[in-house]
Amino acid sequence: RDKLFKADMLFQERNEPGKELMAVMSLKGRFTKILDEIQKNEAAYTRIAVVGQPGAGKSSLINNLIGHKVAETGQMTDVTRKATEYKYNFLTIVDLPGYGTELFSFENWKKEFQPQKYDVWIYVFSGKLLEEDNKLFTSIQRWNEDIQRPLFLVRNHCTDIDSEDDKKIVKQDILDKLDYDKPLNVYFIDCGRNKTGIDELKKDVENPAFIDLWKNRIISKFEDAKQTYLRRSSNGANEDIDTYKKMASANGLNPLLGADIAVDIGIYFKMFSDIRDRYEIEDNDLNLYYAFPVAKKLAELLTKNGVMLLIKSFGTKFTAKTILKYFPIAGQAASAAISWKMAKAAGDDYNDKCHYLANLVMDQLIEERTRSL
């Protein structure tokens, strides 16, 4: 009786006039807020990562690009111990620590500083290329498979490389040793007294074409946010399904003909309602997307008639579990197992439909937001 009373209360609450207007935050509203937050944190600045060998002069290069001292420099192997950001025009230049040290092996460095999240890379070296350098270029090539992002090679401390012929020889040697199949330009720079090569690199780094490179990063983060939302919602829905299929299994032993069906309806209705809540799909979401058949089906399954039709659609399984419960032990066990399987099938199907609709809604919001960037 308690279960039936709760089920009736849920039906009344769901069908209360104007109920959809009471939703505090729908899926559309929630995901719009998530997109707003991402755009606020990620937009406006193209992010350039300055990476490479420890002690190669990355911080000195940044000072020369910006035009005055902002980054600490020194004679130590690598002064930089953390990622440090510097704003410059439409750019955020990020000084990353060197890799291949006791403090940061290449794999630890990659995990710690996530160089793949940047829009542009400036790779700085001053001597021979090392195994870790090739690992970096192999990684960059993989990161650039979907979205091609600019990469600048800077040979620093070039007081000993004067002629164009010497530069060609050094450049070819560098390209031969690197595992990278895209065209690369090498900048020969001296950040010391002579300041050679700085102007050419500065002009290319300040390329107006780079202003909107952050768009690709934001779009990628939009997609990541969608996948995180769907994964969290689906996992929560699976937990709900586990709970309700156990309740349905227990109700499979209910000897009261008619009452067991009513309790099943209450169980299914509450399971569907909880699954929808996991995705934050409110009535206004269904109304907005009612042209999609899946939205119409989700709404129908939150009515008494819809749930009853679903239960009857199980056909022979529904009939068998109704009959078997009157046979002690083996029959009752079979009835409970059938009830468990029916609830699982219904819950999984409803979860799939919610997942599908949520994906449609969020894809549409991402597409609209992308056009406005």
C-alpha positions in Angstrom: 0.0 0.0 0.0 2.8 2.4 0.8 4.5 1.8 -2.6 1.2 2.3 -4.4 0.5 5.5 -2.5 4.0 6.8 -3.3 3.5 5.9 -7.0 0.2 7.7 -7.1 1.8 10.8 -5.5 4.5 10.7 -8.2 1.9 10.5 -11.0 0.0 13.4 -9.5 3.2 15.5 -9.1 4.4 14.8 -12.6 1.0 15.6 -14.1 0.3 18.7 -12.0 -0.7 21.7 -14.2 2.3 24.0 -14.8 4.7 21.5 -13.3 7.2 22.1 -16.1 7.4 25.8 -15.2 8.7 24.9 -11.8 12.0 23.3 -13.0 14.9 25.2 -11.5 17.4 24.1 -14.2 16.9 22.0 -17.2 19.4 20.1 -19.3 19.5 23.0 -21.8 19.9 25.6 -19.0 22.6 23.5 -17.2 24.7 22.8 -20.3 24.4 26.4 -21.5 25.9 27.5 -18.1 28.7 25.0 -18.6 29.5 26.4 -22.0 29.4 29.9 -20.6 32.0 29.0 -18.0 34.3 27.3 -20.5 34.2 30.3 -22.9 34.8 32.7 -20.1 37.9 30.9 -18.9 39.3 29.9 -22.3 38.5 32.7 -24.8 40.4 35.8 -25.9 44.0 34.7 -25.7 45.9 32.3 -28.1 48.0 30.2 -25.8 51.7 29.6 -26.8 53.7 27.0 -24.9 57.5 27.6 -24.9 59.0 24.1 -24.5 62.3 22.3 -24.9 65.6 21.4 -23.4 66.5 22.5 -19.8 68.8 25.5 -19.9 68.2 26.2 -23.6 67.1 29.8 -22.8 63.4 29.6 -22.9 62.9 32.3 -20.3 65.4 34.6 -22.1 63.5 34.1 -25.4 60.2 35.1 -23.7 61.8 38.3 -22.4 63.1 39.2 -25.9 59.7 38.4 -27.5 57.8 40.6 -25.1 60.5 43.3 -25.1 61.4 43.6 -21.5 62.2 41.3 -18.6 59.3 39.3 -17.3 60.7 35.8 -16.8 63.5 34.9 -14.3 66.7 33.7 -15.9 69.9 32.3 -14.5 72.9 30.0 -15.0 71.2 27.0 -13.4 70.3 24.0 -15.6 66.7 25.1 -15.6 65.4 28.0 -13.5 61.8 27.3 -14.3 60.0 24.9 -12.0 56.4 25.6 -12.8 54.3 26.8 -15.8 54.3 30.6 -15.8 52.0 32.7 -17.9 52.7 36.1 -19.5 50.1 38.2 -21.4 51.3 39.8 -24.6 48.9 41.4 -27.1 46.4 38.7 -28.0 48.8 36.0 -26.7 49.3 34.1 -23.5 52.9 32.9 -23.6 53.5 30.1 -21.1 57.0 29.2 -20.0 57.1 25.4 -19.2 60.0 23.8 -17.3 62.5 21.7 -19.3 62.1 18.0 -19.5 64.6 15.1 -19.2 65.8 16.2 -15.7 65.8 14.5 -12.3 62.8 16.7 -11.5 60.8 16.0 -14.7 61.3 13.0 -16.9 59.6 13.5 -20.2 56.6 11.3 -19.3 56.1 13.0 -16.0 56.6 16.4 -17.6 54.0 15.6 -20.2 51.5 14.4 -17.6 52.2 17.4 -15.3 52.0 20.2 -17.8 49.8 18.8 -20.6 51.5 20.5 -23.5 48.8 19.1 -25.9 46.3 21.8 -24.6 48.1 24.7 -26.2 47.4 26.4 -29.5 51.0 27.1 -30.6 54.4 25.6 -29.6 57.8 27.2 -29.6 60.4 24.6 -29.2 63.8 25.9 -28.0 67.1 24.0 -28.0 70.7 25.1 -27.9 72.9 22.0 -28.6 72.4 18.5 -29.7 69.0 16.9 -30.0 68.3 14.3 -27.3 66.0 11.3 -27.2 63.5 13.3 -25.1 63.3 15.9 -27.9 62.3 13.3 -30.4 59.6 12.0 -28.0 58.2 15.5 -27.9 58.0 15.8 -31.7 56.4 12.4 -32.0 53.8 13.5 -29.4 53.2 16.9 -31.2 52.7 15.0 -34.5 50.0 12.8 -32.9 48.3 15.8 -31.2 48.2 17.6 -34.6 46.4 14.8 -36.4 43.0 16.3 -36.0 43.8 20.0 -35.7 47.0 21.4 -37.3 48.6 23.8 -34.8 51.8 25.9 -35.5 55.2 24.8 -34.3 58.3 27.0 -34.3 61.8 25.6 -33.9 64.3 28.0 -32.2 68.0 27.2 -32.2 69.2 29.5 -29.4 72.7 30.8 -28.6 73.7 30.9 -32.3 76.8 33.1 -32.0 78.8 30.3 -33.6 76.5 29.9 -36.7 77.0 32.9 -38.9 76.7 32.0 -42.6 73.6 30.9 -44.5 75.4 27.8 -45.6 76.1 26.8 -41.9 72.4 27.4 -41.1 71.3 25.2 -44.0 73.6 22.4 -42.8 72.4 22.7 -39.2 68.7 22.9 -40.2 68.9 19.8 -42.4 70.7 17.9 -39.6 67.9 18.9 -37.2 65.1 17.8 -39.6 66.8 14.5 -40.3 67.0 13.6 -36.7 63.4 14.6 -35.8 60.5 12.2 -36.2 58.2 14.8 -37.8 56.7 14.6 -41.3 55.4 18.2 -41.6 57.3 21.2 -43.0 59.3 23.0 -40.3 61.1 26.3 -40.2 64.2 26.8 -37.9 64.9 30.2 -36.4 68.5 30.9 -35.5 68.5 33.2 -32.5 70.9 34.8 -30.0 69.2 36.2 -27.0 72.4 37.7 -25.7 74.1 40.9 -26.7 73.5 40.7 -30.5 69.7 39.9 -30.4 70.0 38.2 -33.8 66.9 36.5 -35.3 64.5 37.9 -32.7 62.6 40.2 -35.0 61.9 37.5 -37.6 60.5 35.1 -34.9 58.5 37.9 -33.3 56.9 38.9 -36.5 55.8 35.3 -37.2 54.6 34.7 -33.7 52.5 37.8 -33.8 50.8 36.6 -37.0 47.2 38.0 -37.0 46.1 34.6 -38.3 46.8 33.2 -34.9 44.3 35.4 -33.1 41.4 32.9 -33.3 43.4 29.7 -32.8 41.8 29.5 -29.3 38.5 28.6 -31.0 39.6 25.0 -31.7 40.6 24.6 -28.1 37.3 25.9 -26.8 35.3 23.6 -29.2 37.4 20.7 -28.0 36.6 21.6 -24.4 32.9 21.9 -25.3 33.0 18.3 -26.6 34.9 17.1 -23.5 32.3 18.7 -21.2 29.5 17.0 -23.1 31.2 13.6 -22.8 31.8 14.1 -19.1 28.2 15.1 -18.6 26.9 12.1 -20.5 29.3 9.7 -18.7 28.3 11.0 -15.2 24.6 10.9 -16.1 24.8 7.4 -17.5 26.7 6.0 -14.6 24.2 7.5 -12.2 21.3 6.1 -14.2 22.9 2.6 -14.1 23.0 2.8 -10.3 19.3 3.6 -10.3 18.5 0.7 -12.6 20.4 -1.6 -10.3 18.2 -0.5 -7.4 14.9 -0.7 -9.2 15.5 -4.1 -10.9 16.0 -5.5 -7.3 12.7 -4.0 -6.3 11.0 -5.4 -9.4 12.5 -8.8 -8.6 11.1 -8.7 -5.1 7.7 -7.7 -6.5 7.9 -10.8 -8.7 7.0 -12.7 -5.6 3.9 -10.6 -4.8 0.9 -13.0 -4.6 -1.8 -10.3 -5.0 -2.9 -10.3 -8.6 -3.5 -6.8 -9.7 -1.5 -5.3 -6.8 1.7 -6.7 -8.2 1.0 -4.9 -11.6 0.3 -1.7 -9.8 3.5 -1.9 -7.9 5.4 -2.7 -11.1 3.9 0.5 -12.6 5.1 2.5 -9.6 8.6 1.0 -9.8 9.0 1.6 -13.5 7.6 5.1 -13.3 10.0 6.0 -10.4 12.9 4.4 -12.2 12.2 6.4 -15.4 11.8 9.6 -13.4 15.1 9.1 -11.6 16.9 8.3 -14.8 15.6 11.4 -16.4 16.7 13.4 -13.4 20.2 12.1 -13.8 20.3 13.8 -17.2 18.4 16.8 -15.9 15.9 16.4 -18.6 12.9 18.4 -17.6 9.4 18.8 -19.2 10.5 22.0 -20.9 13.4 20.1 -22.5 10.9 17.6 -23.9 8.6 20.3 -25.1 11.4 22.1 -26.9 12.5 18.9 -28.7 9.2 17.2 -29.1 9.8 17.0 -32.8 12.3 14.3 -32.1 10.5 10.9 -31.7 12.8 10.0 -28.7 11.5 13.1 -26.8 7.9 12.0 -27.4 8.7 8.5 -26.3 10.3 9.7 -23.0 7.3 11.8 -22.2 4.9 8.9 -22.9 6.7 6.6 -20.6 6.1 8.9 -17.7 2.3 8.3 -17.8 0.4 5.4 -16.3 -0.8 4.3 -19.7 2.7 4.5 -21.2 4.2 2.3 -18.4 1.4 -0.2 -18.6 1.8 -0.5 -22.4 5.5 -1.0 -21.9 4.9 -3.8 -19.4 2.4 -5.5 -21.6 4.9 -5.3 -24.5 7.0 -7.9 -22.7 4.3 -10.4 -23.8 5.1 -13.9 -22.9 7.6 -12.9 -20.2 5.0 -10.8 -18.4 2.5 -13.7 -18.6 5.0 -16.3 -17.5 6.1 -14.3 -14.4 2.5 -13.8 -13.4 1.8 -17.5 -13.5 5.1 -18.8 -12.1 4.9 -16.9 -8.9 2.2 -19.3 -7.7 4.5 -22.3 -7.9 6.6 -22.4 -4.7 10.4 -22.1 -4.7 11.4 -22.8 -8.3 8.5 -21.0 -9.9 8.9 -18.0 -7.6 12.6 -17.9 -8.3 11.9 -17.9 -12.0 9.2 -15.2 -11.6 11.7 -13.0 -9.7 14.4 -13.5 -12.3 12.0 -12.6 -15.1 10.9 -9.5 -13.2 14.6 -8.6 -12.8 15.3 -9.0 -16.5 12.2 -7.0 -17.5 13.1 -4.1 -15.3 16.7 -4.1 -16.5 15.6 -4.1 -20.1 13.2 -1.3 -19.5 15.7 0.7 -17.5 18.5 0.2 -20.0 16.3 1.3 -22.9 15.1 4.4 -21.1 18.7 5.2 -20.2 19.7 4.9 -23.9 16.8 7.2 -24.9 17.8 9.8 -22.3 21.4 9.6 -23.4 20.4 10.0 -27.0 18.2 13.0 -26.4 20.8 14.7 -24.1 23.4 14.2 -26.8 21.1 15.8 -29.4 20.4 18.8 -27.1 24.0 19.4 -26.2 25.2 18.9 -29.8 22.7 21.6 -30.9 23.9 24.0 -28.1 27.6 23.4 -29.1 26.8 24.1 -32.7 25.0 27.3 -31.9 27.8 28.4 -29.6 30.5 27.5 -32.1 28.8 29.7 -34.8 28.9 32.6 -32.4 32.6 32.4 -31.5 
